Amino acid sequence: MSEQSSMDAALRKRLYWHSRRGMWELDLLLIPFLEQCYDALSEADQAAYRSLVDEEDQDLFAWLMRREWPEEPVRRRIVQMIVEHAEHPDSAAHRPV
């Protein structure tokens, strides 16, 4: 295994761990998005996701439940992408029961 693929695997494990939150509702949104969409994102959107998972659970919950939206346009964009992915009919098949 190359050094770059080892680094990529370590980053992916860290992102998966940070995507698992203390709230089931957040897990149901973040983990499928990470698994199904993250690799296809632009570098800027990947960076926005990495930054997003460092936020507090209560902020993530408010944003992902559409109770409020982040003020920063970059953060708002990644939140919107996650919400749209969760609402897409094809994503329901990938959610844990």
N, C-alpha and C positions, 0 to 999 in steps of 0.2 A: 504494500500500500504506500502510495506516495505521501510526502509530507503535506501537500495541499489537500489531498482527499482525507487525511487524518484530521487536519484542521477543520475541513468542511463538516466531517462527521461530529467533531466535538462541538462546533457551533450549532449544528442541528439538534444535538442532545440538550444543549443549554437552552435553546429556543423552545424545545418541547417542554422542558422542565418549567420554564418561565411562563409558558402558555397554560400550564395546569395551575389553576387558581384555587382559592378557597371556596369558590362559588360554582356550583354545578352549571348554572346558566352561562357563566363565562367559559367554562370548559367546553360546553356544547357549541360555542361560537368560535373560539380561538383555535382549538386543536384541529377540527376539520379544515379550517382555513389554512393553517400551517401545513397540514399534510397534503392538501389538494391544490393550493394556489401559490404558496410561498416561492417555490422554485421558478415559477413563470413570471414573477414580478420583476420589474426593473430594479436596478441597484438602489435607486432612490426610494422606491416603495418598500424594498426589503429593509432598508435602514429605518424607514418610518415604522415598520412592524416591530423591529428590534427595540426601538425607542418606546413604542406603545406598551409593550409587555413589561416595561419597567415602571409603569404608572400604578397608582394605588387602585385596589379592587373597587372601591366605591366610585371612583372616577370612570373606570372602565365600564362598570355596570350602568351608570347613568348614560354614558355615550352609546353603548351597544344596545341598550334597551330604548334608545331614541328619546330619552327624557330630556336630554340636552345634547348639544354638539360641542366638540372642542373648538376653541377660538382659532387655533393655528390651522391654516389651510392644509398643510401637509398632514397633520394629524387627523383633520376632518376627512381628508381623502381616504386614508387607510381605514378609518372607522367605517366610512360609507362602503368601501369594498367588502369589508367583513360582513356588514349587515346585508348587503345585496347577495353575497354568497350564501348566507344562511337562509335567505328567503327564496333562493332559486329552487325550483322543484327537484332538480337532480341532486342537490346536496342532501336532501332528506334521507336518501338511501345510505349515506355514509355516516349518519349520526348513530352514536351508541344508544342502545335501548336501556 
